[in-house]
Amino acid sequence: MEKNILILASGGGTTAEYFVRQCQENKLPFSFIVIYNNKSAGVAARMKALGVESIHLSVTLMGNQMSFDQTLLEIIKKRNIHLVACLGYMKLITKFVLENAGVKFVNTHPGLIEKGYGGEGMYGDNVHKKVYLDWSAGKIKQTGVTIHYLNERYDEGPIIDSVTLNLTDPHDADNIKEQVMAIEKPFVYQTFIKLPELTTA
């Protein structure tokens, strides 16, 4: 049985691209659709190259949060989505959507949530800057990636798995970002394809 995956993304879409490409090359029984909230997001072009439909949808475009939520739910139900994958998605999913979607939302986070590198404001480059400051101060020796189910609060949903990265003399936050992204892509692929939402009939 083919599983339908909705990917939510905000930026360049390199992780989404890696995930979709690996699934396609390994002929996994998944189909994809992508929603992106930033109209200039590079993910749209990457998905087009892979033959995946992408839709621009944002609160600004829809006029208000409720219209956005209702449209998102409509897409989930009409497309018979089995899992929503948040891959570099920078917006909070509302409790209303989570309670009415009928499917799980899974997020990838570029830091170790269980070590305190999550929560409101702790996203994207902000995580890597904080990690670099703490590493420079001798407080930590590792960073990593966390994959977790979403709830209505930032990075507080149940953790599925995490992977660690030893920090060996990173020269700045951008260098940490590059190292994290390198391990994030295969980790996302390997973790997502084993999720019960995608492996059970």
Summary of the structure (lengths in Angstrom):
residues: 201
radius of gyration: 16.7
end to end distance: 6.7
largest distance: 51.0
contacts: 637
relative contact order: 0.15
helix: 41%
strand: 22%
